[in-house]
Amino acid sequence: MNAQEFVWPAELNDDGLYRRIFRALIAVGASADEASDALQEAYEQILRQKIPPDRIDGWLFVVAQRRWRRQRLRRRLFAPLAAARAQSVKAHEAGTVLSEVARLPMRQRQVFVARHVLGLTNDETARALGMASGTVSATNHHALQVLRERLGGDS
Amino acid sequence: MSDLSPVDGRIVNRLNAELSAIPVPPRRQTSAPRAVRTRRLSIAAAVLAFVLLPVGIVVAQGGLANVIPVFIRQPLEGLRFVLTPPTTVESDAALQRLLSFPLWLPSDLPCAGPNQRIYDAGTRGASLVYQCLAVTERSSETTFRPVVDAGTLEEVSISGLPGYYYLTTVAMPTTGERQTNATLVFEREGTLVTLSPLPQHASRTAPAMLLGKADLIRIAASMTRAHAP
């Protein structure tokens, strides 16, 4: 497809896509406000792209996540003490799958969420996150294993 | 998703159900013209900054020298420091055992060490002191507020991850001598890592031997996790 003739697909205006990526960001650890801000910036950035990504959802997820982590680091560096204390309160209730996913290492969280919340395949996840397909598979396996062990009794 | 076992499938379904229960705020309208407007605003801000820069330089040259002693003469009230003696630890594994977050170790260092491994119970953080570098680590989930100058903060990329590099100038209260310290701070898997070059290995006549920004970024990119105990 010629980049100059490219017209952004209607998918980009789909609220379902927005909701799916918003929830994926929540699952990797962002708060609702952080997810909303980061996603907004990712949407603005995708409109400036000349060449369309092969998976819009994967691209938006990765870019929004990068934005969120950058914002979070910056906010923590400059936050007043009281605000920093408030932020350190855990966002999810204990015992939920969300709280257990939040305890996974960041790489496992990203892969798990891309595979099971966004619904990307192994290869699509690998391309979006810049990893080898085998690594994605192994990371996803480890994440599921940890979650099985932690939630085994009540899943 | 069809390759999931029934147990895994239930976990994924529960996760999606919990996520569905979280209200999604309405999407803000995004359009290409808005992006263009943002770019125009950035250009206008850059032009304004260019005009104001000479004023800033004049203030920095003449004004800061008057401002700094005011802070030194008037110590902040209401702050109380509780000193907890830090513990010196013998090995990386022993240090990792004391911490609730992953410990990162530089593997590409231009100098020897670590000369010291320190666990600070007060901040629940760790410090590793090499001949040319001090590495301070703590959980990024805990409360912290490093003293930084927002004006010199510079965004950098470490293997695709965000980090910040900044310079802080400190005036010695007794001598009035000024020292500029460089700092690189970044977050990795729940750990906040701060790298600060140490001047001990360099003579005063050769400040170029101190670790620079590029060195710090290279060292940060080389950091690997300590072996789990």
Interface residues (C-beta under 8 A of the other chain):
Chain A: D15 Y18 R19 F22 R23 I26 A27 A32 S36 Q40 Y43 E44 L47 R48 R66 R69 R70 R72 L73 R74 R76 L77 F78 A79 P80 L81 A84 R85 S88 T96 V97 L98 V101 P105 M106 R107 R115 H116 V117 G119 G130 L144 L147 R148 L151 G152 S155
Chain B: M1 L4 V7 D8 R10 I11 V12 R14 L15 N16 E18 L19 S20 I22 P23 V24 P25 R27 R28 T30 S31 A32 R34 A35 T38 P102 S140 E141 T142 T143 F144 R145 P146 V148 A150 L153 E155 G160 L161 P162 G163 Y164 V185 F186 E187 E189 G190 L192
